[in-house]
């Protein structure tokens, strides 16, 4: 296959994902309203508890609104990854996913292209949220809007790979909601998205350990540092390593010999 064939396929997958996203206006609005509502409500509820405190990585006095914003960026990416997983299950039932995977291009390339398309859709939602957050005085440094970009893309690839893996395991569309709740909410609440890890440790050593083991925590920390022009190497390597592992598992799940496209042998007695 030529380079042009790969580029043409990539452009087709990206274009399809963006057209689907644009046509689903309710998906875009919910991706913005949910974190904005949480930002206002949680900030109001916890301002009295946390007030203004020194919270790493800033080593300066910040408000809770500033602290929680990267966590809400993470939940935008997390929900978009699960939405992509839902669309994959739907595409499988409609047969369009099978048609895509019968392309002469390598299966791994097609799945990575789907991941990249989902990451770019997440990126558009994240920047829309950050711009709206400025209306309630959440204003990171100007350089943060640039430095957060690679952190957002890497985190979106990790959570998209998780969604891709789930879509290879979920057999029926109606089972998706239960699986989504089982995965999304523990990942979100057992992380540093809403509360600093040191606060978790004060409350419970077990909860702190679960938060520290949660890859979503490290994705949020990577975004949190990047949004304020800093780099967290530990969070980067954990997020990157998790992305590689989940992507490899998802590609394996879509293998014709196993996963959701497993070939079935002839009926008994044939």
C-alpha positions in Angstrom: 0.0 0.0 0.0 1.2 3.5 -0.8 1.6 6.4 1.6 -1.3 8.2 -0.2 -3.6 5.2 0.6 -2.8 5.5 4.3 -3.3 9.3 4.3 -6.6 8.9 2.4 -7.8 6.4 4.9 -6.8 8.5 7.8 -8.5 11.6 6.4 -11.7 9.5 5.7 -11.8 8.2 9.3 -11.1 11.7 10.8 -13.7 13.3 8.6 -16.4 10.7 9.5 -15.8 11.1 13.2 -16.0 14.9 13.0 -19.2 14.8 10.9 -20.7 12.5 13.4 -19.7 14.8 16.2 -21.1 17.9 14.5 -24.4 16.2 13.8 -24.7 15.1 17.4 -25.2 18.6 18.9 -26.6 17.3 22.2 -23.4 15.4 22.7 -21.4 18.5 22.3 -23.6 20.6 24.6 -23.7 17.9 27.3 -19.9 17.6 27.2 -19.7 21.4 28.0 -22.7 21.7 30.4 -21.7 18.8 32.6 -18.2 20.0 33.6 -19.3 23.7 33.8 -22.1 22.7 36.2 -19.7 20.6 38.3 -17.2 23.5 38.3 -19.8 26.0 39.7 -21.4 23.6 42.1 -18.3 21.9 43.5 -16.4 25.1 43.7 -19.3 26.6 45.8 -19.6 23.6 47.9 -16.0 23.1 48.7 -14.7 26.6 48.8 -15.5 26.7 52.6 -13.7 23.4 53.1 -10.6 24.0 51.1 -10.8 27.8 50.8 -7.5 29.1 49.4 -4.6 26.8 50.0 -1.2 25.8 48.8 -1.9 22.9 46.4 0.9 21.2 44.4 2.1 21.7 41.7 1.6 25.4 42.0 3.3 26.1 45.3 1.2 29.2 45.6 -2.2 30.1 46.9 -4.9 29.1 44.5 -8.7 28.8 44.5 -10.6 25.5 44.3 -12.0 26.6 40.9 -8.5 26.7 39.5 -7.6 23.3 41.1 -10.7 21.5 39.8 -10.5 22.7 36.2 -7.9 20.1 35.0 -10.0 17.4 36.6 -13.0 18.5 34.7 -11.0 18.5 31.5 -10.2 14.9 32.3 -13.9 14.0 32.7 -14.6 15.6 29.3 -12.0 13.3 27.8 -13.2 10.3 29.8 -16.9 10.6 28.8 -15.9 11.2 25.2 -13.8 8.0 25.3 -16.8 6.1 26.5 -19.0 7.8 23.9 -16.6 6.6 21.2 -16.8 3.1 22.7 -20.6 3.3 22.4 -20.4 4.3 18.8 -18.0 1.4 18.1 -20.5 -1.1 19.5 -23.3 0.6 17.4 -21.1 0.4 14.3 -20.5 -3.3 15.0 -24.2 -4.0 15.2 -24.9 -2.0 12.0 -22.0 -3.7 10.2 -20.0 -0.6 9.3 -17.2 -1.5 11.7 -16.8 -4.9 10.0 -16.6 -3.2 6.6 -13.9 -0.9 7.9 -11.8 -3.7 9.3 -12.0 -5.6 6.0 -9.9 -2.8 4.4 -6.6 -4.0 3.0 -4.8 -1.6 5.3 -3.4 -3.1 8.6 -6.0 -3.5 11.3 -3.7 -1.8 13.8 -3.5 1.3 11.6 -7.3 1.5 11.3 -7.8 1.2 15.0 -5.1 3.8 15.8 -6.7 6.1 13.3 -10.0 5.7 15.1 -8.2 6.5 18.4 -6.6 9.6 16.9 -9.9 10.8 15.5 -11.6 10.4 18.9 -8.6 12.3 20.6 -9.0 15.2 18.2 -12.8 15.4 18.9 -12.0 15.5 22.6 -9.4 18.2 22.0 -12.1 20.4 20.4 -14.4 19.9 23.4 -11.6 20.6 25.9 -10.7 24.0 24.4 -14.3 25.0 24.2 -14.7 24.2 27.9 -11.5 26.2 28.8 -12.7 29.2 26.9 -16.1 29.1 28.6 -14.4 28.6 32.0 -12.8 32.0 31.6 -16.3 33.5 32.0 -16.2 32.4 35.7 -12.6 33.7 36.2 -10.7 30.5 35.6 -7.8 31.9 33.7 -4.6 29.7 33.5 -1.5 31.3 32.1 -1.6 32.0 28.3 1.2 29.5 27.7 -0.9 26.8 29.4 -3.3 26.7 26.5 -0.4 25.5 24.4 1.4 23.3 26.8 -1.8 21.4 27.8 -2.3 20.3 24.2 0.0 17.3 24.1 -1.0 16.3 27.6 -4.7 16.4 26.5 -4.0 14.4 23.3 -2.0 11.7 25.2 -4.7 11.4 27.9 -7.4 11.2 25.2 -5.5 8.4 23.5 -5.3 6.5 26.8 -9.0 6.8 27.6 -9.9 6.2 23.9 -7.9 3.0 24.0 -9.8 2.0 27.1 -13.1 2.6 25.3 -11.8 0.7 22.3 -11.0 -2.2 24.5 -14.4 -2.2 26.1 -16.1 -2.1 22.7 -14.3 -5.3 21.8 -15.7 -7.0 25.0 -19.3 -5.6 25.0 -21.5 -7.9 22.9 -24.8 -6.0 23.1 -25.6 -2.3 22.9 -28.0 -2.4 25.8 -25.3 -3.7 28.1 -23.2 -0.7 27.5 -24.8 1.7 30.1 -24.0 -0.7 33.0 -20.5 -1.2 31.9 -20.0 2.5 31.4 -21.2 3.3 35.0 -19.0 0.5 36.3 -15.9 1.9 34.6 -16.4 5.7 34.5 -17.6 6.6 38.0 -15.0 4.6 39.9 -12.2 6.0 37.7 -13.4 9.5 38.2 -14.2 9.6 41.9 -11.1 7.5 42.8 -8.8 10.1 41.3 -7.4 13.5 42.0 -9.9 15.1 39.6 -11.9 16.7 42.4 -9.7 16.5 45.5 -5.9 16.7 46.1 -4.3 13.3 46.8 -3.1 14.6 50.2 -6.7 15.2 51.2 -7.5 11.6 50.1 -4.6 10.3 52.3 -5.9 12.3 55.3 -9.3 10.6 54.9 -8.2 7.0 54.1 -4.9 5.3 53.2 -6.9 2.7 51.2 -8.6 5.3 49.1 -5.4 7.1 48.6 -3.7 3.9 47.4 -6.6 3.2 45.0 -6.3 6.8 43.6 -2.6 6.4 43.2 -3.1 3.1 41.2 -5.8 4.7 39.0 -4.3 5.6 35.6 -6.9 8.4 35.3 -5.3 10.1 38.3 -2.0 10.4 36.4 -3.7 11.6 33.2 -5.4 14.4 35.3 -2.1 15.2 37.0 -0.4 15.4 33.6 -3.1 17.9 32.4 -3.0 19.8 35.7 0.8 20.4 35.5 0.7 21.1 31.8 -2.1 23.7 32.0 0.1 25.7 34.2 3.2 25.3 32.1 4.9 22.5 34.1 5.8 18.9 33.3 5.2 15.9 35.5 7.5 13.1 34.2 6.0 10.4 36.5 2.5 11.1 35.3 3.7 11.2 31.7 5.4 7.8 31.7 2.5 6.1 33.5 -0.1 7.7 31.1 2.1 6.8 28.0 2.7 3.2 29.3 -1.0 2.7 30.0 -1.9 4.0 26.5 0.5 1.5 24.9 -0.8 -1.4 27.0 -4.5 -0.6 26.4 -4.0 0.0 22.7 -2.2 -3.3 22.3 -5.0 -5.1 24.2 -7.7 -3.4 22.1 -6.0 -4.4 18.8 -5.7 -7.9 20.1 -9.4 -7.8 21.0 -10.3 -7.0 17.4 -8.3 -9.9 16.1 -10.4 -12.1 13.8 -9.4 -15.2 15.9 -10.6 -13.7 19.2 -12.5 -10.7 20.6 -15.8 -9.5 19.1 -15.0 -10.7 15.6 -14.1 -14.2 16.6 -14.6 -16.6 13.8 -17.0 -19.5 14.7 -16.3 -23.0 13.6 -18.8 -25.1 11.7 -21.9 -26.3 13.5 -21.7 -29.6 15.3 -22.4 -32.6 13.1 -21.5 -30.8 10.0 
